[in-house]
Amino acid sequence: MSVENALVEKRQWFVLRVSYGRVLKAKEFVEAKGLECYVPMRYKELRKQGKKRIITEPLLPSFLFVHVTAEQVETLIHDNKVVTNERRALLSYYFDHTIHRQDNSYCNPPLTIQNEAMNNFIRLTSTKNPHIIPITSDNIQFKLGDNVVVMEGEFKGVHGKVARIAGQQRVIVELFDGCLVATAYVPKEAMRLYL
């Protein structure tokens, strides 16, 4: 195979761990290099002196999602400018603990997210609804066969599984093993089964 015909390595969504409290700094760092990244924001409703305000804060403050090639993510992780005068690096890999690398059965590969799952996650977390909450798989019960797509409302087009959380019917989107996000309440009439 000639160099001209070599396959161009495709970008993937990598999940990177960010040192505590610096997810927005990490986002700025990655974007300054001209690379695509995503930090899901949570819209939180606050009441102060009888006035309602909606503020934003990172939904998953320890994670940054970057859409890059394997070489680009390696550069990000090992770039000397990432490591400040603090002891901890700004970015590190988040590993997929469900599988092992083919070249070394004692190591786990970096966690990557499929494009379709990431697009679904971005669509869900981009709405300005304060009732979207991150959850773990331990505190929900999926009903067998209830894969759904939301057909109307602000979550239209979101694919997920039906669950009851906080006494309400919601749609759960799983980004990766153990990382799930729930919509606000979704009525039955707004959903249909998705196979």
Secondary structure, DSSP 8 states (H G I E B T S, - for coil): --GGGS-----EEEEEEE-TT-HHHHHHHHHHTT-EEE--EEEEEEEETTEEEEEEEESSTTEEEEEE-HHHHHHHHH-TTTS-SSSS-SEEE-B-TTS--SS-TTS--B-EE-HHHHHHHHHHHTS--TT-EEE-GGG----TT-EEEE-SSTTTT-EEEEEEETTEEEEEEEEETTEEEE-S---GGGEEE--
